[in-house]
C-alpha cells in the first residue's frame, strides 16, 4: 500500500484574500474554485474554516527565493508581515494576511 502527499492545504476565513496573497506570492493560477475551497496550481489549496488562526502553526512552508529582497518586498506588498529578522543570513519568518507562518529562504 503506497501513501503519497497530494498537496498542502491552508485554512482560511477569507478565501479570496488568501487566494490573492498566495497566488500573487507564488505566481500560481487558481485551478479549482468551490464555495469553501480554492486550489492554486497542483499542490496548494485553501480551505474555508469558521475560526481564525489562534496558535502557532506546527507545520509551515519554506519558500526559497531566487531574489530574497524582491521576495520579501512582494510578500509585504501582498499583505504579509515579518515575524523576526533574517536568521543566519539564510531565512526569515513571515505571516500571511491571516497569520499563517512561512519562511522565505535565501537561495
C-alpha positions in Angstrom: 0.0 0.0 0.0 1.5 3.3 -1.0 0.9 6.7 0.5 1.8 9.9 -1.2 1.5 13.6 -0.4 -1.2 15.1 -2.6 -0.8 18.7 -1.6 -0.8 21.2 1.2 -4.0 22.9 2.4 -4.0 26.2 4.3 -7.0 27.1 6.4 -8.6 30.5 5.7 -11.5 32.5 7.0 -11.3 34.8 3.9 -10.6 32.6 0.9 -10.4 35.4 -1.7 -7.9 37.4 0.4 -5.6 34.4 0.9 -6.0 33.3 -2.7 -4.8 36.7 -3.8 -1.9 36.6 -1.4 -0.7 33.1 -2.2 -1.3 33.2 -5.9 0.5 36.6 -6.1 3.4 35.5 -4.0 4.0 32.1 -5.7 2.7 33.1 -9.1 0.2 30.3 -9.1 -3.1 30.3 -11.1 -6.4 29.3 -9.4 -7.1 25.9 -10.9 -10.3 25.0 -9.0 -12.8 27.0 -7.1 -15.7 26.0 -4.9 -17.6 27.7 -2.1 -15.2 26.6 0.6 -12.1 25.6 -1.5 -9.6 27.1 -3.8 -6.8 25.2 -5.5 -3.7 27.0 -6.6 -1.6 25.2 -9.1 -1.3 21.4 -8.4 -0.1 21.3 -4.9 -1.5 24.1 -2.8 -5.1 24.7 -1.7 -7.0 26.9 0.6 -10.0 25.7 2.7 -12.6 27.9 4.3 -12.9 27.4 8.1 -15.1 29.3 10.5 -12.5 30.1 13.2 -9.5 32.4 12.9 -6.0 31.1 13.5 -5.3 31.0 17.2 -1.8 29.5 17.8 1.5 29.0 16.1 1.5 26.6 13.1 3.0 23.2 13.8 3.9 22.9 10.1 5.0 25.7 7.8 6.1 26.3 4.3 9.8 27.1 3.5 9.9 29.1 0.3 13.3 29.5 -1.5 13.7 32.8 -3.3 16.0 33.5 -6.3 16.0 37.1 -5.2 15.4 37.4 -1.4 15.0 41.2 -1.4 12.4 41.0 -4.2 10.6 38.1 -2.4 10.3 39.9 0.9 9.2 43.1 -0.8 6.5 41.2 -2.7 5.3 39.4 0.4 5.0 42.7 2.3 3.2 44.3 -0.6 0.7 41.5 -0.7 -0.1 41.8 3.0 2.4 39.5 4.8 4.3 40.7 7.9 7.7 39.6 9.1 7.9 37.8 12.5 11.6 38.5 13.1 14.8 39.4 11.5 16.8 37.4 8.9 18.3 34.4 10.7 21.8 33.2 10.0 21.7 35.2 6.7 19.5 32.3 5.4 15.8 32.7 6.3 13.2 35.0 7.7 9.8 34.0 9.3 6.7 35.7 7.9 3.0 35.5 8.4 0.4 35.6 5.6 -2.6 38.0 6.0 -4.4 35.6 8.3 -1.3 34.8 10.5 -0.2 31.5 9.0 3.6 31.3 9.3 6.0 30.6 6.5 9.7 31.2 5.8 11.3 33.0 3.0 14.8 31.5 2.5 17.8 32.7 0.6 18.5 30.6 -2.5 
